[in-house]
Amino acid sequence: MTYEPSILGWMADHLGTPRSWDGPYRHVVTAAFVALTLIGAGLIVRKKLKDVPARLIPDGRVTLSNLFELISEALLRLMEDLMGPGAKKHLPFVGALFIYLLVSDLIGVIPGFFPPTENINTNLGCAVVVFIYYNYTGIREQGLKGYLRHMAGPVIWLAPLLFMVEVVSHVVRPVSLSIRLMGNVAGDHLVVGIFSELMPFLVPIAFIALSIFISTMQAFVFTLLSIVYIHLASGDEA
């Protein structure tokens, strides 16, 4: 079996790591690497946020702290526009989801790395977490009976039909989220790889810039749809 050149392949050849890391399980290894990296970054930022005097002095350059703050503030403004004043309680989940997907997409731009989101299993895992979260939110906010009544709609004689339509819609959501993200990320990574091999100088720069844009937009779309699903499940009016 042949493997594309990658960091995981180099590790397998020189450090004695399992060769399967660069094959069927490379999305698992890369996804774990992204998660551990973000956990480490989060702990660093958390330590700084505990230092009150340091928080009062603005950073003179781009740091992890102000980067996370920028993303959090932008997401919170978007969520408040869509969900109203109750958006803040969902920010930790939505923020973690967006940052994880963004880094997972963008890591594919780095030579030798493969984005874990080009594999359906990674995306489906994220989508299932979103599915569980927004259904839990709906039940917590409205109660089980209220949530089921919300799914059935206001018209009694149409309730059975509308309820079945809602059930199908909820089941399809994780699949549609996963396939959309996988298709765009895998296609984008393939295009960049092809042009990098054919024309390794200058020309790939334009495609790398396009790849960064597409990766960011795909993470944003996934997150935006998740916000919409949470809002619909909560039954709140913005």
Phi, psi and omega in degrees: 000132180264151182232145174289148178301132181201167177298319180294323177296320178296320179297321179295323182283326189249337185245359177077019177284158181301136180293335180296340176301330181263006180241247186292342183248014184293330178291328178291315181295315181292321178297319177294321178298316178297315181298314180294322178297316181291324176297316177298316178297321179296321179293323178295314180295319180299320179297320180290323182294336177287339179274096186301312179301321180293327179291331183283341181261116180297143176288140180275001180213176179285122178232171177300321183298307183287338175291315177296321179296319180298314180295317181297316181294319179295317179295320181295320177298316178297315182295321179294325176295324184271324191247344182089197186294343180279005186290329189300326183291342179263357184299317180303317180292310183295319179297315179297320179297311182296313183295320179296314180294320180297312180293321179297322177288314187289337181296337178290344178285334180285125180303133179095351179249151177240133180292128179296340181282359174278356177254133185299330183293319178297313182294320180295323176299315178296318182294323178294322176298317177298316180302312180295319184293312184287330174290321175298319178298316180298317180291321180293320184282322187249350188082158183298314180295316180296323180292317178293323177295322178298321179290331182280342179086173185276343184266118188297314185288346175260357186304313180300317180293313180296324179295318179294321177298318179296319180299313178299317180300318180293322180292323183286332185305309179299323180293315181294319177300316184292313184292319180301312182293316181299313183299315182290317181291315180296316179296318180295316180296323179294316180297314179299318180296318181296311182291331177292327178282321182287316183226085188288353183242134172066302186303316180300341181301318179296321180287328176293318177298318177295323179296320178297318179296313181296318180299316179295317181294322180292321175296321180294316181297315178302314181291319180299315178296324177296319177298317179298317180296320178296318181295316179296322182289326183288336179075012179275154174257132181289000000 
